[in-house]
């Protein structure tokens, strides 16, 4: 009886986990690009 509930919650959990991973990857990529652009703009380093 608990199994059905946990399976239902698992699908929600997977969706949430995917969204969280996507968000972290997006933030990481944007941050990396920002740093690269700053470094290229400066040209001193």
N, C-alpha and C positions, 0 to 999 in steps of 0.2 A: 504493500500500500504506500510505503514511503518512496519506493522506486519510481513510481509514475510521477510523483511530485518532483523528485530530484531530476528526472529526465527533462521535465518541462522547464525547470529552472536552469538546467544545463544549456539549453538552446539560447536562453536569454543571456546566460553568462558568456557563451561563446561570442554572441553578437557584441556584447559590451567589451570583451577582451579584444576583439578585432578592431573596434572603434578606438580603443585606448592605444593599441599598437600603431594604428594608422596615424593618430594624433601625434604620438611621440616621434614617429618617423618623419612626419611633415615638419614638426618643430626642429628636429635635428637637421634636416635637409636645408630648411630656410636659414637656420643659424650658420651652417657650414658655408652656404652660398654667400651670406652676408659678410662673413669673415674673409672669404676669398676675394670678394669685390673690394672690401676695405683695403686688403693687402695689395691688390692690383692697382687700386687708385693711388695709394701712397707711393708705391714703387721704390721705397727706400729699403724695405726689408729684403 
